[in-house]
Amino acid sequence: MNSTFIHANYSDQVIEEYKGNPLIEALPPIYSKEEVIAKLSYYPMFDVSEREMESHHRFHLIQRLFNIYQVFPNSLLLNEKIGTLIRQGYVGRNPLKPEFARAFTDKFPEIENQIWVNDTSPKSLTCIGISGMGKTSTITRILNCYPQVIVHSNYQGNPFSTTQLVWLQLNCPHDGSVKGLVNQCLISIDNLCNTNYFDKFGKSNKLSVNTLMPILTKICRGINLGFISIDEVQHLSLKGMGAKLMLNFFVTLSNILSIPICLIGTPSAMNVLQREFRQARRGGQGDTIYSRMENDAYWRLFIETLWNYQWVRKPVELTDEFVDVLYESSQGILDICVKIYALSQIRAISTTREELSPRLISQVAKENLKLVQPMLNALRSADIHEMAKYEDIYFPFETAVERERIELEKNSFINATKAINNTVSKEQLQEEAVFRLNLLGLSKETAKHMVKSVLKEKTVQDVNELAKLAYQYSLTKVQENTQELKEESSPNLRTIVKEGKEQGLSAYQSLKRAGIIKSLEGVV
C-alpha cells in the first residue's frame, strides 16, 4: 500500500444526508473560511541574516519565491466547490446501502452499453484560465487537504473492509488519446492502491478503447473513487473522434457513476468543452475562471507577500511605483510576476548593486521575457483582435456576476488574510527562536517562556534579535534567582543573638561563634 494511505477515522456529520455514510464520515471536516486560508497559504522561511550570505548561496534562496502560495477568492471558491463535489458524489454511493452492492452486478451490462443513468444529479467542474495563474497548484493544494487513500476495516463495531481512493490527478495526453488517459489512470490506481490493473487490462494493448472504458468505470466504483481532476484538457483536438470519445468517457464517470470530475485547461480548451462536455453534464458546479489579475487591492496583497522576501543586502520599502511596475511588466499574470521579481533580485546581486529599483525591474522584464512580450503587449493594448491571436490569454466572455460578488467581499477577505498571515509568521518566528535557544542549552519549555516574555514587552520581527533578547532575559532571571537564594540562605543576626542568649552567651560571643565576627588573633 502506498504511503499516502491512512486508516479510517469517522466523525459525526452536521448535514443530514452525510450521516451514516462511512465514505463521507472518514473525510476531514468542512473547514471555515479562516481555516481554509491558513491551510492553503504557504510562506517559506526567511531570515534577514541570509542577506549576508555569498551571492551564489542567495541565488538558491531566491528559488523559495516559487513556493509561495497566496490565497485569493478563487482559491476559496474552488475549495468550496471541490469539497461539495466530493461529498455529494459519495451521497449516492453509500456502500452500506443494498442498491450500492446491486450496482456491481445488475448495472454492469448497462454501463457497458452506457444506458443507465444514476438518479443523483451529475457533478462536474471546469477550471479554465491563462497559463501561470495557479489553476493546477490551487487544486493540488486543496486536494492535499484530504487524505488520498483511506483504508476501512470496521464501522460502528461491524466489519467493513474496503479501500477509498478519495482523489486522483491526471494529465490529458498530448495526443488527446483516450487509451493513453485510461492507461495513465490504471497505472496511478495501481501505484496508490497496490493493485495490478494495468498489467491485467492495459499492458497487452489487445483491448480496445470501447472495452477498456467500462472496465475502468467499474474499477473506479470498486475503489470508491471520490474525485478526478484532469489537467491540460486543451490537448483534446476538435478533429476526428478523439475528443468526442474522451468527453463521452468524462460524461460516463460524471453522470453515470456520479464520480465528480474537474477538467482543467487554458482558454483554448473552451471550444471543446462548450461543444461537448458542457451540454452533457447538465449543471454541476459550473466554471471557475482564472483570468489575469487587476491592479487592485488583491494585487497589492500579493506584492506585499513577495516583498517580505528580499535577499539583496539593501532592502527597500514597498512603494506604489514598485506595485505598478510589477503589474505593468507582468500584466497581472502571477507566474510571470514572480519570475520578474526573482530575476530582478538575481540581477541586483550579480551586479553588486544589491538594491531593487523600478527601473531595474522594468529592464529585467524586457530583457528576459522576450518570448512572452508579444502576448503581454496584446494584453496592454486591450485589442480583442490582438489578444485573440494568443488563445492561452484570451477570454471570449466576462464573469461579471462573480466579479461583483468578489468585489463586495474584498475588504473583509483581505483583512482576514492579513490577520492569518501575521499569525502564521508570528508562530514561525517563535518556533525558530525557541529552536535557537534550545541549541544554546535552554530547555524547550524555558525557551518558550523566555520568548513569550520578550514578546509581551516589545514587538520583535527579526528571529536573531528575538533569540538574543530571550537569551539575555534568561540570564537576568538566573541572576535574580541566585540573589534570592543568597538572601534566603544568609544568616539572620537577630536569630543568632537570640539563640546565643538562651545558651548564656553574649551577643559578641554568639556572632563570633557563627563566624560573622572574624577573630583578630595574629593580625598585626
N, C-alpha and C positions, 0 to 999 in steps of 0.2 A: 504493500500500500504506500502511496506517495506521502511524503512528509507534510503535505498540506491538509491532511485529514484530521478531524477531531471526533471525539465520541459525543453523541447527542446529549445535550443538557437542556431539558424542557423548561419553559417558563409560561406562566399564566398570561392569557391574552385579554386585552381590553375589548377588542372588536369581536362581536358575537360569531361571525362566520369564520373567524380564525381559530375559535376554540375547538378542542378535541381533534385537531389535525397535527400529528407529530411532525410533519414536514415543515409546518409554519412555526410550531412551538419551539423547534430546535434552532430557529433563526435568532439573530441578535434583536434587541428591542428596536422599536421605531424611535429614532433619536429626534430631539428638538433641534430647532434651527441653530442654536448656540452650540450644541454638541456636534452637529454636522460640521460647522465651521472649524471647530477645534480638531476634529478627527481628520478632515481633508487637508487642512493647511499644513504646510511644511516649510520651515525656515532653518536652513543649515546653521551649524556652529560658526560663530565669528568672534575673533579675539583681536582687539586693537594691536596687541603685541605682534601679530602676524605681519603687520605693515613693515616691521623691521627686518623681516626675512630677506634673503637674497632674491633677486628678481626671478631666477629660474624656479625657485620654490613657489613664489607668488603666482606664477603663470599656472601652476597646478591648482592653487587655491581658488583662482578665478573660475575654475570649472564648476565650483559649487553653485554658481548662479543658475546653472541649467537644472538644478534640482529643486529650486524654489517653486512652491505651489501656492498661489494666492487664490482664495475662494472668491468667486463672483456670483451674481444672481443666477446665471445659467447653471452653475455648479449645484446650487440648492434645488433648482427646478429639476435637473436631471436626477439628482439623488432621490427626490420625491417620486418621480415617475418610475425609476428602476425599482425602488423599494415596493411601490404599489404593484408593479408588474409581477415581480417575483412572488409576492404573497397571493395576489389574485389568481395567478397561474396555478398555484397549488390548491386553491379552494375547490376546483372541480376535479382534483386528483388526490383526494384523501385516501391513502392506502388502507384505512380501516373500514371503508365502506364496501359493500359487496359489489357494487357496479364497477369499482376500480379493478377488481380481480377478473370480472367477466370480460372487461375490455381487452385483456390479453389473448383471449381465445375467440370470443364471439365477433370481435370487431376487426381482427387482423385481416381476413379476406377483404373486408370493406375498405380498410386502409390501403390495401394493395390497389384497389380499384378507385381509391380516392372519392368515395361516395358518402362516407359517414362524416357528419359534421357535429362536433361537440356542442352541447347545448349552452355551455358557458360562453360569454362574449369573447370574441377574439382579442388578443392583446399583442400590440406591437408598437414599435417606436422607430422613427428615423431621426438621425442626428446628422445634419448637414452643415458644413462650414468650410471656410477657406483654410488652406494649409497653414499650420503654425499657430492656430488659435486654441489648441489644447483640448480638442474633442476626445481623442483617444486617451490622453493622460487623465482627464477628468473621469471618464468612465472606468478606467483601470483603478483609480484611487477609490471610487465609490464601491466597485466590486470587491476590492481588498478589505472593505469593512465587514464583509461576510466571509465566513469560512468557505473554502471551495468544495471540500468533501466532508460530509458528516456520516459517521457510521452509527447506525441504530442497532441496539440489541435487546432493549427492554423498555416497554412503555406502560406506565401506571401498573407495574407489578406483573405484567404479562409479557411473554416472549414476543419480540418484534425485531426481526432481523432483516435489515435492508440497507442499501447504500444510497446516499443522496448526493448527487453532483449538483451543487447549488448554481454554479455559473461556469460558462465556457467562453473563451475568447478565440476567435478565428479570424484569418485574413482571407479575403476573396482572392483566389489565384489570379495571377497576372493575365492568364489567357481566358479568364472567365469560365473555366471548366467546372462543371457540376461534379464530375467524378473526382477531380482534384480536391474540391472542398469536402466531399464526403470522406475521402481517404484521410484528409487532414483532421477531420472530426474524429474518425475512428482511432487514429494514432494518439490524439490528445486524450481521448477517453481511456485508452489502454495505459498511457503513462500515469494518469491520475488515479485510476481505479484498479490497476493491476490485472487487466483483462487481456485477451488476445484476439479482439475482434478484427483488427487489421490483417493479421495472419490468416484468419479464417475466411474473411469476406473480401478484403481489398487487395491483398498482395498478388493474387493469381491473375488479376486483370481479365478473368473469364466472365465475370458478372457484368451485365450491362447497367447503365445508369438507372433504367426503369426498374431493375431488380434490386439494386442497392438502396434506392431511396426508401422503399417501405421497410427494408431491413433496418436501416438506420433509425427510422422513426420509432420502431418497436424497441430498439436498444435504448434510445433516449428516454422512452417511457419507463423501461425497466430499471434504469438507474436514477429515476426521479429527477431528471434534468430540470432545473428551475429557470434558467435564463441563458440565452445565447447572444453574444454580440459578434457581428461580422463587419470587419473594417475593410476599407478600400473598395467599397461597392462600385466605385466609378470604373473598375476594371471590367465590369459587365459590358458587353457590346450589344448595340441595338441590332446588329446584323445577325442573320441566321437564327437558330433555335436555342443557342446557348443561354441568352438572357432569360428567355421565356421558361426554359427548363429550371434554371436556378431560382427564379422568382416563384414558380409553382412549388418548388421544394420549400421555400420560405413560407408560403401560404399553408402548406401541409403542416409544418411544425406549429405555426401560429394559430391557425383556425381549427385544424382538425384535432391536434393533440393538446391544444392550449399551452404550448411551451412558448413563453414570451420571447420575442426576438427583437434585437436592435440592429438596424442597418446604419453603418457609419460611412460617410463619404464626402467628397468635395462637391461643389455645385454641379460639376459635370455629370454627377450621378442622378440628378433630379429628373432628367428626361426619362430615364429608365424607370425610376420609382413612380413617377406620375403616370406613366403609360400602363404599368402592370400592377405593381405591388400596392400602391395607394388605394386603388379602387377595390382590390381584392381583400384588403384587411378589414374593411368595414368599421372604421372607428379606431379603437385603441387609444394610445396616449398621444398620438399626433406627432408633429415635427418639433424638434428643438433646433433652432438656428444659431450658428456661431458666426456672426458677422464680425468685421473688424470693429475695434473699439472707437468710441468717440473721445475727443479730448475734453473729458468732463471729470467729475469727482472720482469716478471709478478708475479712470486712467491715472489720476494723481495718486490714488491709493496704491496702485501697482508700482508706480515710480518711487513712492516713499519707501515701499518694501525693498526695492532694488537698492535704493540709495544707502541703506544700512550696511551694505557690503561694498566698502571701498578699501582696496588693498594698496592704493597709492599712498605714499608717505606724507602727502599734503592733502588730506581730505578737505572737501569743500561743502558748504551748506547747499541744500537743495533750493533752487530758485525757480520762479515761473519760466525763466528763459530755458533752463535745463529741461523742464517738463515739456515745453513747446518744441524744442529742437529734437528731442527723442521721438515725439509724436510725428513731427514733420518727416523725420528720417525713416520711420518705420510704417507710417500711415496706420497706426493703431493695431498692427499685427504683432502679437506678443512675442513670438519666437524671434522675429527679426529685431525687435527692440532689445531683447536680452543679448542677442549676438552683437549688436552695435555697442551696447554698454560694456560687454566683456572685451571686445576688440579695442575699445577706447582706453580701457584701463591698461591693456597689454601695450598699446602704443605709448601711453604716458610713462609706463615703467621702462620700456625698452629705450626710449629717447632720454631717459633720466630727468624728464620734466616733472614726473611724479605728481601731476595735478591735472584734474579734468577741467575742461572748459567747453562751452557751447561750440566754439569754432572747431576744436579738436574732434568732437563727436560728429559734427556735420562732415568734416573732412574724411574721417574714417569710414563713415557710411557710404560716401560717394566712391571711395577707392576700393572698398572690399565687397560691396554688394552689387557689382555691375550686372550680374545675371538677372537680378530681380528689379533693377531700376526701371525697365520698360513697364513692368506691372505696377510699380509704385507711382510712376508718372501718370499712368492711366487713372489710378485712384485719385491722384491730386487734381487731375483735370476735371473729374466728375463727369466725363464724357461717356455716355452709355455705350456708344459705338466702339470707343477705345477699350472700355472695360470688358465688353463682350468678347474681345479677342482672347481674353485670358479666363477660361472657364473656372479656374480654381479661385478667382477673386470676384466673380460677377454673380450677383443675385437678381433674378428677374422679378422678385416680389419683396414687399416690405412687411415686416411683422409689427404693424402699428399698435395693435391692441396689447401685445406683450410688452412693447417698449413703454407704453403708458403706465402699465401696471408696475414695471420695474422702476420707473421714474418716481412713482408715489412712495415706493419703499426705500428709495436711495439713501436718505439721511439716516433712517433707523438701521439700515443694513451696514452702512459704513461705520457708525458708532459702535454697533455690536462687534463688528470685525476688529476694529481698533482695540476695543477693550479685551477681547480674547487674545489678540496678538500680543498685547502688553503682558497679559497673564502668562502666556507661554514663554515669552522672552524672560520674564522675571524668574520663572521656575528654572529655566535653563541656566541663568546666571547663578542662582543659589546652588544648584547641583554642582556646577563646575567649581565654585568657590569651596564648597564642602569637600569635594574630591581633592583639591589642592591642599587644604588644611589637614586632611587625612594623611597625605604624603609627608607633611611636616610633623606628624606624630600625635595630632589630636584625634581623639576618638570621634566616630561619626556623629554621635549624639551631642558631644561637646561642640564640635564644629558647627552643627546645625544651630545650636543655641547661640553661639557667638555671631554667626551670620545674621540670624534674625534680630539679635540685639543691636547690631550695627545698622541694619535697615530700618529699625524703629526710630533711630535718631536722625538718620540722613538718607537721602536718595543717592544711590551709587549705581552706575550703569556699566562700569568697567570691571571685569572679573578680577584683574590684577589688584586694583585698588580695594575692592571688596575683601579679597583674601588677606591683603596686607592689614587693613583696619581690623578685621576679625581676629587676626593673629595677635596684633598689638593689644586688643581688648582682652584676649585670653591671658596674656602676660600680666596685665594690670590686675585682673581678677586673682591670679595666683599670688601676686604681691599682697593684695588686700587680705586674702585668706591667711597668708603666712603671718601678717601683722596681728590679725585677730587671734591666731593661735598663740602668738607670743604673749599678747596681753592676757589671754585666758590662763596661760601656764605660769606667768610671773607671780612671785610670792606676794601675798598681801601683808604689809608691815604690821597693820593693826592686829591681824590674826596671830602673827608670830609673837608679838609682845604680850598679847593676852594669854596665849598658851604658856609662855615662859613664866609669867606672873603666877599662874596656877601651880607651877612647879617650883616656886620660890626663887626665881631668877629675876635679876634686874633687867630693864629694857636693853641696856648695853650688852649684858651677857646673852640675852635671847637673840639679839640681832647678830652678835658675833658668832654664836653657835650656828645660826642659819646661813652664815657666810656673807651676810650683807655688809658687815663691817670687817675689813681686812686687818689682819694683825700687823702691827708696826715693828715687830721684832726683826732685827737685822737690817732695818732701814737706816741709812746714815743721813 
